Amino acid sequence: MAEGSAGSVLVVIPTYNERDNIEPLLARLHTAVPEADALIVDDGSPDGTGELADKLAADDPRVRVLHRTAKAGLGAAYLAGFAVALQGEYQVVVEMDADGSHAPEDLPSLLAALDGPDGADVVLGSRYVPGGRVLNWPAYRNWISRTGNLYSRLALGVRIRDITGGYRVFRRGVLEALTLDEVESQGYCFQIDLTLRAVRAGLTVVEVPITFVEREVGVSKMGPDIVREALTSVTMWGVEHRLGQLRSVAGRVRGREAVQDRP
């Protein structure tokens, strides 16, 4: 599916109470990738993030703002951003957190993977491949992340090392091909869901090492409900995957038996 080169890039950045982070993040983004546009998807932040984003957009044509009236979750914010990208002519769409944990300085290497030897359709910024690392995370967050990735990898039968990570690059054609209107998951689970859909669609998914840095300003949106949703959904998808494998094996066995029974 990989055709064409990286160009016409839209970076989708969901926000909720990120007023102190959004301006320096955009400055870093446009230093790293000056030609990229940014779409701030604000879920009605009470701290004035949306109003600040409007001011930044008024001063820079590369910045756009999508206002949503309520905090509806990370997955819904990204899907809204994807819809805006697909309404335009953007050929590459990027997921990036607003809190600075996804270094804009890593984006050029992620974009380069689209034109690399593997011809990636989806590029994942990975904390857990050689060269990737995590800075300043408390031990419990590190344990949750690594355990969740290991469980997802084993349950779903995929080889992705960082399937829960949220720093990603998609070719336009990927978002057009995937059934995004069926995606209802949020948080960790949203990222797992999209990756699984891409893998099962036969797309080329490549991991590129990044340095993930824990936020310095603001409060993390990660909570126990998000972790529970991921655990429940991955378990369900894993059971479906294993049942599918068993049905496939059973079908092959029946086929061989039918051949052997022929006169």
Beta strands, then each sheet from edge to edge (+ up, - down):
strand 1: 9-15
strand 2: 37-42
strand 3: 63-67
strand 4: 92-95
strand 5: 122-126
strand 6: 133-135
strand 7: 168-171
strand 8: 205-209
strand 9: 211-213
sheet 1: 3+ 2+ 1+ 4+ 7- 5+ 8+
sheet 2: 6+ 9+
end
